[in-house]
Amino acid sequence: MQLQSIRERAQQPARAVSPGLEEMDRFVEQLQESLVHAFDRPEIEGRILAFLNHSNGPTTAGVAAEMRIRPQAAAVHLSELENANRVWSQPSHGSAVTWHISLEGQHYLGQRALEATSIR
């Protein structure tokens, strides 16, 4: 009898280890995707660049506090700006990094300023 119950258990389909984790991972990816491709992304990233242009290496948390967004959102925007070579990061204390505007970022800000004045 005991052998039979072991066989029955072995033949039952295995339950997913944690189906909630897969769903949560997909949800996080969707949130990051919508965050990065939101219509206001250029505006927020422009504000981040302007802030970095006048600051002395704030951390991700410092950028988030200044922009009044969550640190996770700031990290996504900073990562996108880094991928576009508009900012660069430098390791700081512990796991924190400081952020700095690059020459490409300064050029981008200059172009935006020229476009804003030509529209007026």
C-alpha positions in Angstrom: 0.0 0.0 0.0 2.8 2.4 0.8 4.5 1.6 -2.5 1.4 2.5 -4.4 1.1 5.9 -2.7 4.7 6.7 -3.6 4.0 5.7 -7.2 0.9 7.9 -7.3 2.7 10.9 -5.9 5.6 10.4 -8.4 3.1 10.3 -11.3 1.3 13.4 -10.3 2.4 16.5 -12.2 4.9 18.6 -10.3 3.5 21.8 -8.9 5.3 25.0 -9.9 7.8 26.0 -7.3 6.4 29.5 -7.1 4.0 30.6 -9.8 3.7 34.0 -8.1 7.3 34.8 -8.7 7.0 34.4 -12.5 3.9 36.7 -12.5 5.7 39.2 -10.3 8.8 39.2 -12.6 6.5 39.8 -15.6 4.7 42.6 -13.7 8.0 44.3 -12.8 9.2 44.1 -16.4 5.9 45.7 -17.6 6.3 48.5 -15.1 9.9 49.2 -16.1 8.9 49.1 -19.8 6.0 51.6 -19.2 8.3 53.7 -17.1 11.0 53.9 -19.6 8.7 54.5 -22.6 6.3 56.8 -20.9 5.3 60.0 -22.8 7.0 62.1 -20.1 10.3 60.3 -20.2 12.2 63.0 -22.2 10.9 65.7 -19.8 12.0 63.8 -16.7 15.3 62.8 -18.2 15.9 66.4 -19.2 15.2 67.5 -15.6 17.7 64.9 -14.4 20.4 66.1 -16.8 19.8 69.7 -15.7 20.1 68.7 -12.1 23.3 66.8 -12.7 24.7 69.7 -14.6 24.5 71.8 -11.5 25.2 69.2 -8.8 28.3 67.5 -7.5 27.7 63.7 -8.0 24.4 62.9 -6.3 23.5 59.3 -5.6 20.5 57.5 -7.2 18.5 58.3 -4.0 19.6 61.9 -4.3 18.4 62.2 -7.9 15.1 60.5 -6.9 14.5 62.9 -4.0 15.2 65.9 -6.2 12.9 64.7 -9.0 10.3 63.5 -6.5 10.2 60.0 -7.9 10.9 56.6 -6.4 14.5 55.5 -6.4 13.6 52.5 -8.6 12.2 54.9 -11.2 15.3 57.1 -11.0 17.5 54.0 -11.4 15.7 53.2 -14.7 16.0 56.7 -16.0 19.6 57.0 -15.1 20.3 53.6 -16.7 18.7 54.8 -19.9 20.7 58.0 -19.8 23.9 56.1 -19.2 23.1 53.8 -22.2 22.7 57.0 -24.3 26.1 58.2 -23.0 24.5 61.3 -21.4 25.6 60.4 -17.9 28.2 58.2 -16.2 28.3 56.6 -12.8 31.1 56.2 -10.3 31.1 53.8 -7.4 30.7 55.4 -4.0 30.3 54.2 -0.5 29.0 50.6 -0.2 26.7 49.7 -3.1 25.8 53.4 -3.9 27.0 55.1 -7.0 27.2 58.8 -7.8 26.0 60.2 -11.1 27.6 62.8 -13.4 26.6 64.4 -16.6 28.8 63.6 -19.6 29.8 65.9 -22.5 27.1 64.3 -24.6 24.6 65.1 -21.9 25.7 68.7 -21.8 25.5 68.9 -25.6 21.9 67.5 -25.4 21.0 70.1 -22.8 22.4 72.9 -25.0 20.5 71.7 -28.0 17.2 71.6 -26.0 17.9 75.1 -24.8 18.4 76.3 -28.4 15.3 74.5 -29.6 13.3 76.1 -26.7 14.5 79.6 -27.6 13.8 79.1 -31.4 10.2 78.0 -30.7 9.4 81.2 -28.8 
